[in-house]
Amino acid sequence: MSRRFFTLDVFADSPLAGNPLAVVLDAEGLDTALMQRIAREFNLSETVFVLPPENPHHRARIRIFTPGMEMPFAGHPTVGTALLLATLDHPGATGDFVFGLEENIGVVPCAVSLTGRPYARFNVPRLPTRQGEPKGGALLASALGLNVNDLGFDNHEPVLYGAGFPFCFVPVVDLEAIRRIQPNNGVWGDAVGTDGLDAVFAYTRQSVHTGNAFHARMFSPNDGIPEDPATGSAVAALAGVIAHFDRPANGEHAYRVEQGYEMGRPSLIDLTMTIQHGALAAATIGGHAVIVSEGRLRV
Protein backbone atom coordinates (compact mmCIF):
# COMPACT_ATOMS: atom_id res chain seq x y z
CA MET A 1 0.00 0.00 0.00
CA SER A 2 1.20 3.51 -0.84
CA ARG A 3 1.03 6.04 2.01
CA ARG A 4 1.74 9.76 1.78
CA PHE A 5 4.49 11.25 3.89
CA PHE A 6 5.93 14.71 4.38
CA THR A 7 9.11 15.94 6.00
CA LEU A 8 9.29 19.28 7.76
CA ASP A 9 11.93 21.35 9.49
CA VAL A 10 10.48 22.40 12.83
CA PHE A 11 11.40 25.34 15.07
CA ALA A 12 12.82 27.11 12.02
CA ASP A 13 11.32 29.40 9.40
CA SER A 14 13.49 28.25 6.49
CA PRO A 15 14.48 24.82 5.16
CA LEU A 16 17.57 22.92 6.30
CA ALA A 17 17.49 24.35 9.81
CA GLY A 18 15.56 23.35 12.90
CA ASN A 19 14.66 19.75 13.70
CA PRO A 20 13.66 17.46 10.80
CA LEU A 21 10.41 15.54 11.20
CA ALA A 22 8.73 12.84 9.12
CA VAL A 23 4.92 12.65 9.15
CA VAL A 24 3.25 9.57 7.68
CA LEU A 25 -0.39 10.14 6.72
CA ASP A 26 -2.95 7.37 6.13
CA ALA A 27 -1.30 5.24 8.83
CA GLU A 28 -4.26 2.90 9.38
CA GLY A 29 -3.22 -0.74 9.26
CA LEU A 30 0.32 -0.18 10.50
CA ASP A 31 1.05 -2.05 13.71
CA THR A 32 3.46 -0.85 16.40
CA ALA A 33 6.37 -2.98 15.24
CA LEU A 34 6.08 -1.73 11.65
CA MET A 35 5.79 1.90 12.79
CA GLN A 36 9.00 1.41 14.74
CA ARG A 37 10.76 -0.05 11.71
CA ILE A 38 9.58 2.84 9.52
CA ALA A 39 10.85 5.35 12.11
CA ARG A 40 14.19 3.57 12.03
CA GLU A 41 14.15 3.79 8.22
CA PHE A 42 13.60 7.57 8.29
CA ASN A 43 16.26 7.74 11.04
CA LEU A 44 15.15 11.19 12.21
CA SER A 45 14.82 12.09 15.87
CA GLU A 46 11.05 11.52 15.55
CA THR A 47 8.53 10.17 13.03
CA VAL A 48 4.78 10.76 13.40
CA PHE A 49 1.99 8.45 12.24
CA VAL A 50 -1.39 10.10 11.70
CA LEU A 51 -4.53 8.08 12.46
CA PRO A 52 -8.25 8.92 12.66
CA PRO A 53 -9.17 10.47 16.02
CA GLU A 54 -10.92 8.39 18.65
CA ASN A 55 -13.11 11.45 19.36
CA PRO A 56 -14.47 13.06 16.17
CA HIS A 57 -14.19 16.51 17.78
CA HIS A 58 -10.41 16.24 17.53
CA ARG A 59 -8.37 16.55 14.34
CA ALA A 60 -6.34 13.32 14.54
CA ARG A 61 -4.70 10.73 16.73
CA ILE A 62 -0.92 10.67 16.36
CA ARG A 63 1.75 8.24 17.46
CA ILE A 64 5.35 9.42 17.82
CA PHE A 65 8.45 7.24 17.47
CA THR A 66 12.17 7.87 17.79
CA PRO A 67 14.41 5.38 15.95
CA GLY A 68 14.41 3.31 19.15
CA MET A 69 11.13 3.79 21.05
CA GLU A 70 7.60 5.20 21.09
CA MET A 71 7.11 8.51 22.89
CA PRO A 72 4.02 9.50 24.90
CA PHE A 73 4.45 13.12 23.81
CA ALA A 74 7.04 15.27 22.05
CA GLY A 75 7.25 18.93 21.15
CA HIS A 76 8.60 19.25 17.64
CA PRO A 77 6.35 16.42 16.32
CA THR A 78 3.32 18.21 17.81
CA VAL A 79 4.26 21.59 16.30
CA GLY A 80 5.17 20.11 12.91
CA THR A 81 2.13 17.82 12.61
CA ALA A 82 -0.29 20.55 13.69
CA LEU A 83 1.12 22.95 11.13
CA LEU A 84 1.11 20.31 8.36
CA LEU A 85 -2.49 19.24 9.00
CA ALA A 86 -3.73 22.84 9.10
CA THR A 87 -1.92 23.54 5.82
CA LEU A 88 -3.43 20.47 4.13
CA ASP A 89 -6.90 21.17 5.54
CA HIS A 90 -6.89 24.81 4.41
CA PRO A 91 -4.77 25.06 1.24
CA GLY A 92 -3.89 28.63 0.38
CA ALA A 93 -5.81 29.99 3.37
CA THR A 94 -4.69 32.53 5.90
CA GLY A 95 -5.92 32.84 9.46
CA ASP A 96 -5.82 30.96 12.74
CA PHE A 97 -7.00 27.39 13.31
CA VAL A 98 -7.50 25.56 16.62
CA PHE A 99 -7.90 21.81 17.19
CA GLY A 100 -6.86 18.93 19.41
CA LEU A 101 -4.34 16.19 18.66
CA GLU A 102 -4.75 12.91 20.53
CA GLU A 103 -1.35 11.71 21.76
CA ASN A 104 -0.47 8.91 24.14
CA ILE A 105 -0.22 11.46 26.94
CA GLY A 106 -3.75 12.75 26.21
CA VAL A 107 -5.35 15.46 24.08
CA VAL A 108 -2.97 18.30 23.19
CA PRO A 109 -4.73 21.59 22.24
CA CYS A 110 -3.01 23.23 19.25
CA ALA A 111 -3.30 26.63 17.57
CA VAL A 112 -1.88 27.25 14.09
CA SER A 113 -1.44 30.59 12.34
CA LEU A 114 -1.15 30.45 8.54
CA THR A 115 -0.81 34.22 8.25
CA GLY A 116 2.72 35.18 7.24
CA ARG A 117 5.31 32.64 8.25
CA PRO A 118 3.37 29.55 9.48
CA TYR A 119 3.54 29.13 13.25
CA ALA A 120 2.08 26.57 15.65
CA ARG A 121 1.68 26.57 19.41
CA PHE A 122 0.34 23.97 21.82
CA ASN A 123 -0.64 23.85 25.46
CA VAL A 124 1.67 21.63 27.48
CA PRO A 125 -0.63 18.68 28.29
CA ARG A 126 1.00 17.82 31.61
CA LEU A 127 2.77 20.31 33.84
CA PRO A 128 6.38 19.35 34.58
CA THR A 129 7.16 17.53 37.82
CA ARG A 130 10.34 16.62 39.67
CA GLN A 131 11.47 13.10 38.68
CA GLY A 132 13.86 12.26 41.50
CA GLU A 133 17.48 13.16 42.09
CA PRO A 134 20.30 13.17 39.51
CA LYS A 135 23.69 11.62 40.04
CA GLY A 136 26.53 13.73 41.42
CA GLY A 137 28.10 16.57 39.48
CA ALA A 138 31.42 14.79 38.96
CA LEU A 139 29.76 11.84 37.23
CA LEU A 140 27.53 14.08 35.10
CA ALA A 141 30.49 16.23 34.11
CA SER A 142 32.42 13.11 33.09
CA ALA A 143 29.48 11.88 30.99
CA LEU A 144 29.47 15.22 29.13
CA GLY A 145 33.25 15.42 28.75
CA LEU A 146 33.38 18.50 31.00
CA ASN A 147 34.98 19.49 34.28
CA VAL A 148 32.94 19.84 37.47
CA ASN A 149 33.55 23.60 37.51
CA ASP A 150 31.86 23.83 34.08
CA LEU A 151 28.52 22.95 35.67
CA GLY A 152 26.09 25.34 37.31
CA PHE A 153 25.26 29.03 37.15
CA ASP A 154 23.46 31.34 39.58
CA ASN A 155 21.54 28.95 41.87
CA HIS A 156 20.88 26.38 39.12
CA GLU A 157 22.14 22.85 39.66
CA PRO A 158 21.45 19.51 37.95
CA VAL A 159 17.88 18.31 38.41
CA LEU A 160 15.44 15.79 36.89
CA TYR A 161 12.15 17.12 35.49
CA GLY A 162 9.64 15.78 33.00
CA ALA A 163 6.39 16.81 31.33
CA GLY A 164 5.61 13.41 29.83
CA PHE A 165 9.21 12.32 29.28
CA PRO A 166 12.01 12.79 31.85
CA PHE A 167 15.15 14.82 31.23
CA CYS A 168 18.26 15.41 33.29
CA PHE A 169 18.73 19.18 33.21
CA VAL A 170 22.37 20.17 33.51
CA PRO A 171 23.14 23.90 33.82
CA VAL A 172 26.44 24.87 32.19
CA VAL A 173 28.40 27.95 33.10
CA ASP A 174 28.76 29.55 29.66
CA LEU A 175 28.72 29.12 25.87
CA GLU A 176 32.36 28.12 25.72
CA ALA A 177 31.76 25.19 28.06
CA ILE A 178 28.52 24.01 26.44
CA ARG A 179 30.25 23.98 23.05
CA ARG A 180 32.92 21.65 24.46
CA ILE A 181 30.45 18.91 25.39
CA GLN A 182 31.49 15.51 24.04
CA PRO A 183 29.30 12.71 25.44
CA ASN A 184 31.24 9.87 27.02
CA ASN A 185 29.22 6.73 26.27
CA GLY A 186 31.43 4.69 28.60
CA VAL A 187 29.94 6.35 31.69
CA TRP A 188 26.66 7.64 30.24
CA GLY A 189 24.47 4.89 31.67
CA ASP A 190 25.98 5.20 35.15
CA ALA A 191 25.66 8.99 35.13
CA VAL A 192 22.24 9.45 33.59
CA GLY A 193 20.43 6.11 33.59
CA THR A 194 18.69 3.88 31.09
CA ASP A 195 15.16 2.80 30.15
CA GLY A 196 13.95 6.21 29.04
CA LEU A 197 15.88 8.15 31.69
CA ASP A 198 19.05 8.83 29.72
CA ALA A 199 18.23 12.17 28.08
CA VAL A 200 20.37 15.17 29.09
CA PHE A 201 19.34 18.76 28.39
CA ALA A 202 22.36 21.00 28.94
CA TYR A 203 21.59 24.72 29.06
CA THR A 204 23.21 28.06 29.81
CA ARG A 205 21.97 31.63 30.15
CA GLN A 206 24.55 32.87 27.66
CA SER A 207 23.10 32.93 24.15
CA VAL A 208 24.34 33.42 20.61
CA HIS A 209 21.62 35.98 19.87
CA THR A 210 20.76 38.80 22.23
CA GLY A 211 17.28 38.44 23.64
CA ASN A 212 17.20 34.66 23.75
CA ALA A 213 16.85 33.37 27.30
CA PHE A 214 18.90 30.16 27.06
CA HIS A 215 21.25 28.26 24.77
CA ALA A 216 20.80 24.49 24.94
CA ARG A 217 21.93 21.08 23.68
CA MET A 218 20.14 17.74 24.15
CA PHE A 219 21.63 14.24 24.07
CA SER A 220 19.81 10.88 24.28
CA PRO A 221 22.16 8.29 22.74
CA ASN A 222 20.35 5.21 24.06
CA ASP A 223 17.16 6.35 22.29
CA GLY A 224 18.96 6.63 18.96
CA ILE A 225 19.46 10.41 19.26
CA PRO A 226 23.18 11.26 19.62
CA GLU A 227 22.16 14.95 19.64
CA ASP A 228 18.82 16.64 18.95
CA PRO A 229 18.55 19.96 17.08
CA ALA A 230 15.42 21.09 18.97
CA THR A 231 13.55 19.42 21.82
CA GLY A 232 10.15 20.91 22.57
CA SER A 233 9.29 18.38 25.28
CA ALA A 234 12.50 19.30 27.11
CA VAL A 235 11.65 23.00 26.91
CA ALA A 236 8.19 22.14 28.26
CA ALA A 237 9.88 20.49 31.24
CA LEU A 238 12.32 23.43 31.48
CA ALA A 239 9.31 25.46 32.62
CA GLY A 240 9.44 23.47 35.85
CA VAL A 241 13.17 24.09 36.20
CA ILE A 242 12.72 27.85 35.70
CA ALA A 243 9.84 27.95 38.17
CA HIS A 244 11.90 26.02 40.74
CA PHE A 245 15.14 27.99 40.54
CA ASP A 246 14.19 31.46 39.27
CA ARG A 247 10.83 31.89 41.07
CA PRO A 248 9.23 34.21 38.48
CA ALA A 249 6.57 36.60 39.71
CA ASN A 250 2.88 35.96 39.18
CA GLY A 251 1.80 36.57 35.59
CA GLU A 252 2.88 35.49 32.13
CA HIS A 253 6.53 35.10 31.17
CA ALA A 254 8.00 34.46 27.69
CA TYR A 255 11.34 32.76 26.99
CA ARG A 256 13.05 31.85 23.74
CA VAL A 257 15.45 28.90 23.76
CA GLU A 258 18.08 28.47 21.03
CA GLN A 259 19.29 24.95 20.24
CA GLY A 260 20.98 23.03 17.43
CA TYR A 261 23.65 25.63 16.68
CA GLU A 262 26.54 23.22 17.25
CA MET A 263 24.92 20.87 14.69
CA GLY A 264 24.52 23.55 12.03
CA ARG A 265 20.71 23.40 12.46
CA PRO A 266 19.79 26.55 14.42
CA SER A 267 16.41 26.24 16.13
CA LEU A 268 14.27 28.63 18.16
CA ILE A 269 11.67 27.35 20.64
CA ASP A 270 9.20 29.69 22.33
CA LEU A 271 8.12 28.93 25.89
CA THR A 272 5.37 30.86 27.65
CA MET A 273 4.77 30.25 31.36
CA THR A 274 1.88 31.37 33.53
CA ILE A 275 2.63 31.74 37.24
CA GLN A 276 -0.24 31.89 39.72
CA HIS A 277 0.13 32.07 43.50
CA GLY A 278 3.87 31.52 43.10
CA ALA A 279 3.51 28.23 41.18
CA LEU A 280 3.53 27.17 37.53
CA ALA A 281 -0.10 27.04 36.38
CA ALA A 282 0.23 26.61 32.60
CA ALA A 283 2.78 26.57 29.79
CA THR A 284 2.81 26.66 25.99
CA ILE A 285 5.42 25.72 23.40
CA GLY A 286 5.52 27.32 19.96
CA GLY A 287 7.60 27.75 16.86
CA HIS A 288 7.74 28.02 13.09
CA ALA A 289 7.96 25.06 10.72
CA VAL A 290 8.39 24.60 6.96
CA ILE A 291 7.47 21.70 4.68
CA VAL A 292 10.60 20.40 2.96
CA SER A 293 9.56 17.29 1.03
CA GLU A 294 6.70 14.92 0.29
CA GLY A 295 6.45 11.47 -1.18
CA ARG A 296 4.97 7.98 -1.03
CA LEU A 297 5.91 5.25 1.41
CA ARG A 298 5.47 1.81 -0.18
CA VAL A 299 4.95 -0.54 2.78
C-alpha positions in Angstrom: 0.0 0.0 0.0 1.2 3.5 -0.8 1.0 6.0 2.0 1.7 9.8 1.8 4.5 11.3 3.9 5.9 14.7 4.4 9.1 15.9 6.0 9.3 19.3 7.8 11.9 21.3 9.5 10.5 22.4 12.8 11.4 25.3 15.1 12.8 27.1 12.0 11.3 29.4 9.4 13.5 28.3 6.5 14.5 24.8 5.2 17.6 22.9 6.3 17.5 24.3 9.8 15.6 23.4 12.9 14.7 19.7 13.7 13.7 17.5 10.8 10.4 15.5 11.2 8.7 12.8 9.1 4.9 12.6 9.2 3.2 9.6 7.7 -0.4 10.1 6.7 -2.9 7.4 6.1 -1.3 5.2 8.8 -4.3 2.9 9.4 -3.2 -0.7 9.3 0.3 -0.2 10.5 1.1 -2.0 13.7 3.5 -0.8 16.4 6.4 -3.0 15.2 6.1 -1.7 11.7 5.8 1.9 12.8 9.0 1.4 14.7 10.8 -0.1 11.7 9.6 2.8 9.5 10.8 5.3 12.1 14.2 3.6 12.0 14.2 3.8 8.2 13.6 7.6 8.3 16.3 7.7 11.0 15.2 11.2 12.2 14.8 12.1 15.9 11.1 11.5 15.6 8.5 10.2 13.0 4.8 10.8 13.4 2.0 8.4 12.2 -1.4 10.1 11.7 -4.5 8.1 12.5 -8.3 8.9 12.7 -9.2 10.5 16.0 -10.9 8.4 18.7 -13.1 11.5 19.4 -14.5 13.1 16.2 -14.2 16.5 17.8 -10.4 16.2 17.5 -8.4 16.6 14.3 -6.3 13.3 14.5 -4.7 10.7 16.7 -0.9 10.7 16.4 1.8 8.2 17.5 5.3 9.4 17.8 8.5 7.2 17.5 12.2 7.9 17.8 14.4 5.4 16.0 14.4 3.3 19.2 11.1 3.8 21.0 7.6 5.2 21.1 7.1 8.5 22.9 4.0 9.5 24.9 4.5 13.1 23.8 7.0 15.3 22.1 7.2 18.9 21.2 8.6 19.2 17.6 6.3 16.4 16.3 3.3 18.2 17.8 4.3 21.6 16.3 5.2 20.1 12.9 2.1 17.8 12.6 -0.3 20.6 13.7 1.1 23.0 11.1 1.1 20.3 8.4 -2.5 19.2 9.0 -3.7 22.8 9.1 -1.9 23.5 5.8 -3.4 20.5 4.1 -6.9 21.2 5.5 -6.9 24.8 4.4 -4.8 25.1 1.2 -3.9 28.6 0.4 -5.8 30.0 3.4 -4.7 32.5 5.9 -5.9 32.8 9.5 -5.8 31.0 12.7 -7.0 27.4 13.3 -7.5 25.6 16.6 -7.9 21.8 17.2 -6.9 18.9 19.4 -4.3 16.2 18.7 -4.7 12.9 20.5 -1.3 11.7 21.8 -0.5 8.9 24.1 -0.2 11.5 26.9 -3.8 12.8 26.2 -5.4 15.5 24.1 -3.0 18.3 23.2 -4.7 21.6 22.2 -3.0 23.2 19.3 -3.3 26.6 17.6 -1.9 27.2 14.1 -1.4 30.6 12.3 -1.2 30.4 8.5 -0.8 34.2 8.3 2.7 35.2 7.2 5.3 32.6 8.3 3.4 29.6 9.5 3.5 29.1 13.2 2.1 26.6 15.6 1.7 26.6 19.4 0.3 24.0 21.8 -0.6 23.9 25.5 1.7 21.6 27.5 -0.6 18.7 28.3 1.0 17.8 31.6 2.8 20.3 33.8 6.4 19.3 34.6 7.2 17.5 37.8 10.3 16.6 39.7 11.5 13.1 38.7 13.9 12.3 41.5 17.5 13.2 42.1 20.3 13.2 39.5 23.7 11.6 40.0 26.5 13.7 41.4 28.1 16.6 39.5 31.4 14.8 39.0 29.8 11.8 37.2 27.5 14.1 35.1 30.5 16.2 34.1 32.4 13.1 33.1 29.5 11.9 31.0 29.5 15.2 29.1 33.2 15.4 28.8 33.4 18.5 31.0 35.0 19.5 34.3 32.9 19.8 37.5 33.5 23.6 37.5 31.9 23.8 34.1 28.5 22.9 35.7 26.1 25.3 37.3 25.3 29.0 37.1 23.5 31.3 39.6 21.5 28.9 41.9 20.9 26.4 39.1 22.1 22.8 39.7 21.4 19.5 38.0 17.9 18.3 38.4 15.4 15.8 36.9 12.2 17.1 35.5 9.6 15.8 33.0 6.4 16.8 31.3 5.6 13.4 29.8 9.2 12.3 29.3 12.0 12.8 31.8 15.1 14.8 31.2 18.3 15.4 33.3 18.7 19.2 33.2 22.4 20.2 33.5 23.1 23.9 33.8 26.4 24.9 32.2 28.4 27.9 33.1 28.8 29.6 29.7 28.7 29.1 25.9 32.4 28.1 25.7 31.8 25.2 28.1 28.5 24.0 26.4 30.2 24.0 23.0 32.9 21.7 24.5 30.4 18.9 25.4 31.5 15.5 24.0 29.3 12.7 25.4 31.2 9.9 27.0 29.2 6.7 26.3 31.4 4.7 28.6 29.9 6.4 31.7 26.7 7.6 30.2 24.5 4.9 31.7 26.0 5.2 35.2 25.7 9.0 35.1 22.2 9.5 33.6 20.4 6.1 33.6 18.7 3.9 31.1 15.2 2.8 30.1 13.9 6.2 29.0 15.9 8.1 31.7 19.0 8.8 29.7 18.2 12.2 28.1 20.4 15.2 29.1 19.3 18.8 28.4 22.4 21.0 28.9 21.6 24.7 29.1 23.2 28.1 29.8 22.0 31.6 30.2 24.5 32.9 27.7 23.1 32.9 24.1 24.3 33.4 20.6 21.6 36.0 19.9 20.8 38.8 22.2 17.3 38.4 23.6 17.2 34.7 23.7 16.9 33.4 27.3 18.9 30.2 27.1 21.3 28.3 24.8 20.8 24.5 24.9 21.9 21.1 23.7 20.1 17.7 24.2 21.6 14.2 24.1 19.8 10.9 24.3 22.2 8.3 22.7 20.3 5.2 24.1 17.2 6.3 22.3 19.0 6.6 19.0 19.5 10.4 19.3 23.2 11.3 19.6 22.2 14.9 19.6 18.8 16.6 18.9 18.6 20.0 17.1 15.4 21.1 19.0 13.6 19.4 21.8 10.1 20.9 22.6 9.3 18.4 25.3 12.5 19.3 27.1 11.6 23.0 26.9 8.2 22.1 28.3 9.9 20.5 31.2 12.3 23.4 31.5 9.3 25.5 32.6 9.4 23.5 35.9 13.2 24.1 36.2 12.7 27.8 35.7 9.8 27.9 38.2 11.9 26.0 40.7 15.1 28.0 40.5 14.2 31.5 39.3 10.8 31.9 41.1 9.2 34.2 38.5 6.6 36.6 39.7 2.9 36.0 39.2 1.8 36.6 35.6 2.9 35.5 32.1 6.5 35.1 31.2 8.0 34.5 27.7 11.3 32.8 27.0 13.0 31.8 23.7 15.5 28.9 23.8 18.1 28.5 21.0 19.3 25.0 20.2 21.0 23.0 17.4 23.6 25.6 16.7 26.5 23.2 17.2 24.9 20.9 14.7 24.5 23.6 12.0 20.7 23.4 12.5 19.8 26.5 14.4 16.4 26.2 16.1 14.3 28.6 18.2 11.7 27.4 20.6 9.2 29.7 22.3 8.1 28.9 25.9 5.4 30.9 27.6 4.8 30.2 31.4 1.9 31.4 33.5 2.6 31.7 37.2 -0.2 31.9 39.7 0.1 32.1 43.5 3.9 31.5 43.1 3.5 28.2 41.2 3.5 27.2 37.5 -0.1 27.0 36.4 0.2 26.6 32.6 2.8 26.6 29.8 2.8 26.7 26.0 5.4 25.7 23.4 5.5 27.3 20.0 7.6 27.8 16.9 7.7 28.0 13.1 8.0 25.1 10.7 8.4 24.6 7.0 7.5 21.7 4.7 10.6 20.4 3.0 9.6 17.3 1.0 6.7 14.9 0.3 6.4 11.5 -1.2 5.0 8.0 -1.0 5.9 5.2 1.4 5.5 1.8 -0.2 5.0 -0.5 2.8 
